[in-house]
Amino acid sequence: MKDYLIKAIAHNKQVRAYAAITTETIEEARRRHDTLAVASVVLGRSMTAGVILGAMLKGEEKLTIKMNGGGPIGTILVDANAKGEVRGYVSNPHAYSVENQQGLLDIKSAVGTNGVLSVTKDIGLYHPFIGQVPIASGEIGEDFASYLLHSEQVTSSVGVGVLVNPDFTIQAAGGFIIQLMPNTEEETIRFIEERLRTMPSISSMIGQGITPKQILQQILGEENVSVLETMTVGFQCECSRERISNAILSIGSKEIQDMIDTDGKAEAQCHFCNESYYYSKEDLERLLKVSI
């Protein structure tokens, strides 16, 4: 089954919940960027959180996530929209993987904690909404929970996980966001906190083939979850030859002529998907005629 996400409510509408399986999506990103283990986990967690945040939007709204904690992974950049489409990259896809004291990949050291997480939302207004918080832990999930609490004033639990095979392909990826509404009763809060404390790791659950609905039932109780919507999610880049051509046209005829005289060709590569676009001398000359 293709990757998908569910939106749900629980506990008499006191809780809003989202869960997603993103294995194929993150594998596509890994393949395009040739990420090693730690970069795959960092990018996969970030893209999973991004696609869930995107599902909270409407219509043509979209968002951009940027995170840089000063670690060797560098900048993490993710774009997502309300349609379940997401793309992303990290500055250093070949960052060296180290293990922490528990024998797991040291995500915190790879990301770093000396920086900020920012989320820019384009919701059709004259100015975009920009929320920014200091990086809380470098573990990604906790950082997005901090963003939601301090920037959007919504108490949330965020769990995102990625399992990487020995050959660096993605075995499993996915996550959840649980949000408490202002009227949530203390008894409900305690119930959810206890379930979160005792549940298996999100990575192990997804690795065992658990569904998004089962993830939410594990946290919120089987009888408490009402699914509102199911949507497919996937890696999708906005780049195209037309967009690149328009970008070349925007630099002006003088610069295009210089490209023709100097190299007689041009190549552009999209940071988000690593797709390359080649322009021969004849291609550039056609663009030059349009620019004049």
C-alpha positions as CSV (number, residue, x, y, z in Angstrom):
1,M,0.0,0.0,0.0
2,K,1.2,3.5,-0.8
3,D,2.1,5.9,2.0
4,Y,-0.9,7.6,3.6
5,L,-2.0,9.7,6.5
6,I,-5.1,9.8,8.6
7,K,-6.7,12.7,10.5
8,A,-8.8,11.8,13.5
9,I,-10.4,13.0,16.7
10,A,-10.6,11.3,20.0
11,H,-12.0,11.4,23.5
12,N,-15.2,13.3,22.6
13,K,-13.3,15.8,20.4
14,Q,-10.9,16.7,23.2
15,V,-8.0,15.5,21.1
16,R,-7.0,16.1,17.5
17,A,-4.7,13.4,16.1
18,Y,-2.7,12.6,12.9
19,A,-0.6,9.6,12.0
20,A,1.2,8.7,8.8
21,I,3.3,5.9,7.2
22,T,6.0,7.5,5.0
23,T,8.3,4.6,4.1
24,E,8.1,5.0,0.3
25,T,8.3,8.7,0.6
26,I,11.5,8.7,2.6
27,E,13.0,6.0,0.5
28,E,12.5,8.2,-2.6
29,A,14.2,11.1,-0.8
30,R,17.1,8.8,0.3
31,R,17.5,7.5,-3.3
32,R,17.6,10.9,-4.8
33,H,20.0,12.4,-2.3
34,D,22.1,9.2,-1.6
35,T,21.9,9.8,2.1
36,L,23.8,7.7,4.6
37,A,22.1,6.3,7.7
38,V,22.1,9.3,10.0
39,A,21.1,11.8,7.3
40,S,18.3,9.4,6.2
41,V,16.9,9.4,9.8
42,V,17.2,13.1,10.2
43,L,15.6,13.9,6.8
44,G,13.0,11.2,7.2
45,R,11.9,12.4,10.6
46,S,11.8,16.0,9.4
47,M,9.8,15.2,6.2
48,T,7.4,13.0,8.2
49,A,6.7,15.9,10.6
50,G,6.5,18.2,7.7
51,V,3.9,16.2,5.8
52,I,1.8,15.9,9.0
53,L,2.0,19.7,9.6
54,G,1.1,20.2,5.9
55,A,-2.0,18.1,6.4
56,M,-3.2,20.7,8.9
57,L,-3.4,23.2,6.1
58,K,-6.1,23.8,3.6
59,G,-6.4,24.2,-0.2
60,E,-3.3,25.7,-1.8
61,E,-1.6,26.5,1.5
62,K,2.0,25.3,2.0
63,L,4.8,25.5,4.4
64,T,8.6,25.5,4.6
65,I,10.6,24.0,7.5
66,K,14.2,25.1,8.1
67,M,16.4,23.7,10.8
68,N,20.1,24.1,11.5
69,G,21.5,23.2,14.9
70,G,25.2,23.7,14.0
71,G,25.8,19.9,13.7
72,P,27.5,18.1,10.8
73,I,24.2,17.4,9.1
74,G,24.0,21.1,8.3
75,T,20.7,22.7,7.2
76,I,17.5,20.7,7.0
77,L,15.0,22.1,4.6
78,V,11.5,20.6,4.0
79,D,8.5,21.8,1.9
80,A,5.0,20.4,2.4
81,N,1.5,21.3,1.4
82,A,-2.1,20.4,2.2
83,K,-2.2,17.8,-0.5
84,G,0.1,15.3,1.1
85,E,3.1,16.3,-1.0
86,V,6.5,16.8,0.6
87,R,10.1,17.2,-0.5
88,G,13.3,17.9,1.4
89,Y,17.1,17.7,1.7
90,V,20.0,18.1,4.1
91,S,23.2,20.0,3.4
92,N,25.4,17.0,4.2
93,P,23.8,13.8,3.1
94,H,27.0,11.9,3.8
95,A,27.4,13.0,7.3
96,Y,29.3,10.4,9.3
97,S,27.1,8.2,11.6
98,V,28.0,7.8,15.2
99,E,26.3,5.9,18.0
100,N,25.2,7.2,21.4
101,Q,25.5,5.3,24.7
102,Q,22.5,3.2,23.9
103,G,24.0,2.0,20.7
104,L,21.6,4.0,18.5
105,L,22.4,6.6,15.9
106,D,23.3,9.9,17.7
107,I,20.8,12.1,16.0
108,K,21.2,14.9,18.5
109,S,24.9,15.3,17.7
110,A,24.3,15.1,14.0
111,V,21.7,17.9,14.1
112,G,23.2,20.0,16.9
113,T,21.3,22.1,19.4
114,N,22.8,25.5,18.7
115,G,20.3,27.0,16.4
116,V,16.6,27.4,15.6
117,L,13.7,25.6,14.0
118,S,11.5,27.8,11.8
119,V,8.3,27.1,10.0
120,T,7.1,29.5,7.3
121,K,3.4,29.1,6.3
122,D,2.1,30.5,3.0
123,I,-1.7,30.7,3.7
124,G,-2.5,33.2,1.0
125,L,-2.1,36.3,3.0
126,Y,0.1,39.3,1.9
127,H,2.8,38.2,4.4
128,P,3.5,34.6,5.4
129,F,3.3,33.4,8.9
130,I,6.7,32.6,10.4
131,G,7.2,30.7,13.7
132,Q,10.6,30.2,15.2
133,V,11.8,28.4,18.3
134,P,15.3,27.4,19.6
135,I,16.1,23.8,18.9
136,A,15.0,21.9,22.0
137,S,16.8,18.6,21.6
138,G,18.0,17.9,18.1
139,E,15.9,14.7,18.1
140,I,13.4,16.3,15.7
141,G,10.2,15.1,17.3
142,E,10.7,17.0,20.5
143,D,11.7,20.1,18.5
144,F,8.5,20.1,16.6
145,A,6.5,19.6,19.8
146,S,8.3,22.7,21.2
147,Y,7.5,24.6,18.0
148,L,3.8,23.7,18.2
149,L,3.6,24.7,21.9
150,H,5.5,27.9,21.8
151,S,4.7,29.2,18.3
152,E,1.2,27.9,17.8
153,Q,0.2,27.6,21.5
154,V,-1.0,24.0,21.0
155,T,0.1,21.3,23.5
156,S,1.3,18.4,21.3
157,S,3.1,15.1,21.4
158,V,5.2,14.4,18.3
159,G,6.6,11.0,17.4
160,V,8.6,10.4,14.2
161,G,10.8,7.5,13.4
162,V,12.9,5.9,10.6
163,L,14.4,2.5,10.4
164,V,17.4,2.1,8.0
165,N,18.4,-1.2,6.5
166,P,22.1,-2.3,6.5
167,D,22.3,-1.3,2.8
168,F,21.0,2.2,3.7
169,T,17.6,1.7,2.1
170,I,14.6,2.6,4.3
171,Q,12.9,-0.2,6.1
172,A,10.1,1.8,7.7
173,A,9.2,5.4,8.4
174,G,6.3,7.3,9.8
175,G,5.0,9.2,12.8
176,F,2.2,10.9,14.7
177,I,1.1,14.2,16.2
178,I,-1.4,14.3,19.1
179,Q,-2.8,17.7,20.0
180,L,-4.8,18.6,23.1
181,M,-7.7,21.0,22.7
182,P,-8.2,23.7,25.4
183,N,-11.1,21.8,27.0
184,T,-9.2,18.5,27.5
185,E,-9.9,17.0,30.9
186,E,-7.1,16.1,33.3
187,E,-8.2,12.5,33.3
188,T,-7.8,12.3,29.5
189,I,-4.4,14.0,29.7
190,R,-3.2,11.5,32.3
191,F,-4.5,8.6,30.2
192,I,-2.6,9.8,27.1
193,E,0.6,10.5,29.0
194,E,0.6,7.0,30.5
195,R,0.0,5.4,27.1
196,L,2.8,7.5,25.6
197,R,5.2,6.5,28.4
198,T,4.6,2.8,28.0
199,M,4.2,2.4,24.3
200,P,7.0,0.9,22.1
201,S,9.1,3.3,20.0
202,I,7.4,4.6,16.9
203,S,10.2,3.1,14.8
204,S,9.6,-0.4,16.1
205,M,5.9,-0.1,15.7
206,I,6.1,0.9,12.1
207,G,8.8,-1.7,11.5
208,Q,6.2,-4.3,12.6
209,G,3.7,-3.2,10.0
210,I,1.4,-1.2,12.2
211,T,-1.1,1.1,10.4
212,P,-1.7,4.8,11.1
213,K,-5.0,4.0,12.8
214,Q,-3.3,1.4,15.0
215,I,-0.7,3.9,16.0
216,L,-3.4,6.3,17.2
217,Q,-5.3,3.5,18.9
218,Q,-2.1,2.5,20.8
219,I,-1.8,6.0,22.1
220,L,-5.5,7.1,22.6
221,G,-7.3,3.8,23.2
222,E,-8.9,1.6,20.6
223,E,-12.4,2.7,21.3
224,N,-11.6,6.4,21.4
225,V,-10.4,7.1,17.9
226,S,-12.7,8.4,15.1
227,V,-11.0,8.7,11.7
228,L,-12.1,11.8,9.8
229,E,-10.0,11.6,6.6
230,T,-7.4,9.5,4.9
231,M,-5.1,11.0,2.3
232,T,-2.1,9.6,0.3
233,V,1.3,11.2,0.9
234,G,4.4,11.2,-1.3
235,F,7.6,12.8,-2.4
236,Q,6.8,15.5,-4.9
237,C,9.0,18.3,-6.2
238,E,7.8,21.5,-7.9
239,C,10.8,21.8,-10.2
240,S,10.4,21.5,-14.0
241,R,12.3,22.5,-17.1
242,E,9.8,25.3,-17.6
243,R,10.6,26.7,-14.1
244,I,14.3,26.4,-14.7
245,S,14.0,28.1,-18.1
246,N,12.0,31.0,-16.5
247,A,14.8,31.3,-13.9
248,I,17.4,31.6,-16.7
249,L,15.3,34.2,-18.5
250,S,15.1,36.2,-15.3
251,I,18.8,36.8,-15.2
252,G,18.7,38.8,-18.4
253,S,20.0,38.6,-22.0
254,K,23.5,39.8,-21.1
255,E,24.1,37.0,-18.7
256,I,22.6,34.4,-21.1
257,Q,24.9,35.6,-23.8
258,D,27.8,35.3,-21.4
259,M,26.8,31.7,-20.7
260,I,26.8,31.0,-24.5
261,D,30.2,32.7,-25.1
262,T,31.9,31.2,-22.0
263,D,30.7,27.6,-21.9
264,G,28.3,27.1,-24.7
265,K,26.0,25.2,-22.4
266,A,24.4,25.3,-19.0
267,E,23.3,22.9,-16.3
268,A,21.0,23.5,-13.3
269,Q,20.3,21.1,-10.5
270,C,17.3,21.2,-8.0
271,H,18.4,21.0,-4.4
272,F,15.2,19.3,-3.3
273,C,15.2,16.4,-5.8
274,N,18.6,16.4,-7.3
275,E,17.1,16.4,-10.8
276,S,19.5,18.0,-13.4
277,Y,18.4,20.1,-16.3
278,Y,20.8,20.5,-19.3
279,Y,20.8,23.3,-21.8
280,S,22.8,23.1,-25.0
281,K,24.1,26.1,-26.9
282,E,21.0,25.9,-29.1
283,D,18.7,25.8,-26.0
284,L,20.4,29.0,-24.6
285,E,20.2,30.8,-28.0
286,R,16.4,30.1,-28.1
287,L,16.1,31.5,-24.6
288,L,18.2,34.5,-25.6
289,K,15.8,35.4,-28.4
290,V,12.9,35.3,-25.9
291,S,14.7,37.5,-23.4
292,I,15.5,40.3,-25.9
